[in-house]
Amino acid sequence: MKTILKHSVLILSSVFILTSFATGGYKVGDQVKDFSIKNVDGKMVSLADYTTAKGFIVVFTCNHCPYSKAYEQRIMDLDKKYSSKGYPVIAISSNDVSVVPDDSYDNMAKRAKEKKYSFPYLYDESQAVAKQFGAMKTPQVFVVSKITGGMKLEYTGAIDDNTEDASAAKTHFVEDAVNALLAGKKVSVTESKAIGCSIKYKK
């Protein structure tokens, strides 16, 4: 954790802290609107494309953030575990690349290829989708379920309760939420604090 925090401090000190403009956004229980943004393969992706999905694990993440790197394998594992069950991962990067060049579209494509992502990695260049959701951190998760006539936010926050060590995590927020939904039950913990780097919004 000390290493992660040290890297975060260096990042913030080198680029300065930007005030987030993602005020508002969705609250648990809100209807979620669809979007259409570009994947690293050049194709446009929307949630409506997933006609057989029961819902989605929407993750705001990025290339550079040490917290996102710490959770990268866990994000990959979530897709492998739940995509076939109807809850695929949809990863989105929304940072201002003029502030963090490592998060450019080309670098996103390289990262996805290198790590062999099994899920889309979408470039929210306008930052409209991050603002729509009210995303503040990387990584930050929004578990969305399909309901009659639309989609609903069921959970938002962290993936689990241990940033540094996946094997030491005691509470797996996202897994618990998706498992509950798959079982036709209510999500018991609908919100947790997302720990990570701040999304760098444009001025």
matplotlib code that plots the C-alpha trace (Angstrom):
import matplotlib.pyplot as plt

x = [0.0, 2.9, 4.2, 0.7, 0.3, 3.8, 3.1, -0.2, 1.4, 4.0, 1.3, -0.8, 2.2, 3.4, 0.1, -1.7, -5.0, -8.0, -11.4, -13.9, -16.9, -18.7, -21.2, -24.4, -24.6, -26.6, -27.7, -28.5, -32.0, -31.8, -32.6, -29.4, -29.3, -27.4, -24.4, -22.3, -18.5, -15.5, -13.8, -10.0, -10.8, -12.3, -15.9, -18.7, -20.1, -23.4, -25.1, -27.9, -25.5, -25.6, -29.0, -28.6, -27.0, -28.8, -26.8, -23.3, -20.3, -19.3, -15.8, -14.2, -10.5, -7.4, -3.8, -1.7, -3.3, -1.5, -4.8, -6.2, -3.1, -3.5, -7.1, -6.5, -6.3, -9.4, -11.3, -10.2, -11.3, -14.7, -15.4, -14.2, -16.5, -19.6, -19.7, -21.0, -23.6, -25.0, -22.9, -20.0, -17.4, -17.5, -14.3, -14.2, -11.3, -12.3, -9.2, -8.1, -5.1, -3.6, -3.0, -2.2, -0.8, -0.5, -4.2, -4.4, -6.5, -3.4, -2.0, -5.3, -5.3, -1.7, -2.7, -5.8, -3.8, -0.9, -3.1, -5.5, -8.7, -11.7, -14.0, -14.3, -12.1, -14.0, -12.5, -14.8, -13.1, -15.8, -16.1, -19.8, -20.3, -18.2, -20.3, -23.5, -22.6, -20.9, -17.7, -15.0, -12.2, -10.3, -11.2, -14.9, -17.6, -21.3, -23.3, -26.3, -29.2, -31.6, -35.2, -38.5, -38.2, -34.6, -31.7, -31.1, -28.1, -27.8, -24.3, -21.6, -18.1, -15.1, -14.5, -13.5, -12.1, -8.4, -6.6, -3.2, -3.9, -6.7, -6.2, -6.6, -9.9, -12.7, -15.6, -16.1, -18.6, -19.0, -19.2, -21.7, -23.9, -23.8, -24.4, -27.4, -28.9, -28.3, -30.1, -33.0, -32.2, -31.7, -28.2, -27.3, -24.5, -25.4, -22.6, -19.0, -16.2, -14.2, -10.4, -8.3, -6.9, -9.3, -10.6, -8.9, -11.7, -11.2, -11.4]
y = [0.0, 2.4, 1.9, 2.6, 5.7, 6.9, 6.5, 8.3, 11.2, 11.5, 11.4, 14.1, 16.3, 16.2, 17.0, 18.9, 17.9, 18.8, 19.5, 16.8, 17.9, 14.6, 16.0, 14.2, 11.1, 8.0, 6.8, 3.2, 2.5, 5.0, 4.1, 3.9, 5.3, 3.6, 5.1, 4.5, 5.0, 3.7, 0.5, -0.1, -2.2, 0.9, -0.2, 1.6, -0.2, 0.3, -1.7, -2.4, -4.5, -7.2, -8.5, -11.7, -9.9, -9.8, -6.8, -5.3, -4.7, -1.2, -0.4, 3.1, 2.4, 3.5, 2.6, 4.7, 4.6, 2.2, 1.3, 0.3, -1.8, -3.4, -4.4, -5.2, -9.0, -8.9, -7.0, -9.6, -12.4, -10.8, -10.9, -14.5, -15.5, -13.5, -12.8, -16.3, -15.9, -12.7, -10.0, -9.0, -6.3, -3.1, -1.1, 2.6, 5.1, 8.7, 10.6, 13.8, 12.6, 16.1, 15.6, 11.9, 10.9, 7.2, 7.0, 7.8, 5.7, 4.2, 3.3, 1.8, -0.4, -1.5, -2.4, -4.3, -6.3, -6.9, -8.2, -10.0, -8.3, -10.4, -7.4, -4.0, -1.2, 2.0, 5.5, 8.1, 11.0, 13.5, 12.3, 12.4, 8.8, 9.3, 12.4, 10.5, 7.9, 10.3, 8.4, 9.9, 7.2, 4.6, 1.9, 2.5, -0.1, 0.3, -2.9, -2.5, -4.9, -5.1, -4.5, -4.3, -1.3, -0.3, -0.7, -0.1, 0.8, -1.9, -1.2, 1.3, 1.5, -0.7, -4.2, -5.5, -4.4, -4.9, -2.8, -4.3, -8.1, -9.8, -13.0, -11.0, -9.4, -10.3, -8.6, -9.0, -6.2, -6.8, -10.6, -10.4, -8.0, -10.0, -13.3, -11.8, -10.6, -13.9, -15.6, -13.2, -11.5, -7.9, -6.7, -6.4, -3.9, -1.4, 1.1, 1.3, 3.8, 3.5, 3.8, 4.9, 7.8, 10.7, 10.8, 13.8, 15.9, 18.5, 22.1]
z = [0.0, 0.8, -2.8, -4.2, -2.2, -3.0, -6.7, -6.4, -4.6, -7.4, -10.1, -8.3, -7.6, -11.2, -12.8, -10.0, -8.5, -10.6, -9.2, -10.3, -12.3, -11.8, -9.3, -9.1, -11.2, -10.5, -7.1, -6.2, -7.5, -10.4, -14.0, -16.0, -19.5, -22.4, -24.1, -27.2, -27.1, -28.9, -28.0, -28.4, -31.5, -33.2, -32.9, -31.1, -28.1, -26.2, -23.5, -25.9, -28.0, -25.2, -25.9, -23.8, -20.8, -17.5, -16.4, -16.4, -14.3, -15.4, -14.3, -14.6, -14.8, -16.7, -17.6, -15.3, -11.9, -9.5, -7.9, -11.3, -11.9, -8.5, -9.4, -13.0, -12.6, -10.4, -13.1, -15.6, -13.2, -12.7, -16.5, -16.7, -13.8, -14.6, -18.4, -19.2, -16.4, -17.9, -16.2, -18.5, -17.5, -19.4, -18.7, -19.4, -19.3, -19.0, -17.9, -19.7, -21.7, -21.8, -18.1, -18.1, -21.6, -20.4, -20.7, -24.4, -26.8, -28.4, -25.0, -24.0, -27.1, -26.3, -22.7, -23.7, -26.3, -23.9, -21.1, -23.4, -22.1, -22.6, -22.2, -24.0, -22.9, -23.9, -24.5, -22.9, -24.7, -24.0, -20.4, -20.8, -19.6, -16.5, -15.7, -16.5, -13.9, -11.4, -11.5, -9.3, -8.9, -10.8, -10.3, -9.4, -10.2, -11.0, -11.1, -13.3, -13.8, -16.6, -15.6, -17.5, -19.7, -18.9, -16.5, -12.8, -10.7, -8.0, -6.5, -6.7, -5.1, -4.7, -6.0, -2.5, 0.8, 0.2, -2.4, -2.0, -1.7, -3.4, -1.3, 1.9, 1.0, 3.4, 1.7, -2.1, -2.8, -6.5, -6.4, -3.5, -5.5, -8.7, -6.9, -5.1, -8.4, -10.1, -7.2, -7.5, -4.2, -3.1, -2.9, 0.8, 0.5, -2.2, -1.8, -0.6, -0.8, -4.0, -3.2, -6.1, -8.2, -9.0, -12.5, -14.2, -15.6, -18.2, -17.1]

ax = plt.figure().add_subplot(projection="3d")
ax.plot(x, y, z, "-o")
ax.set_aspect("equal")
plt.show()
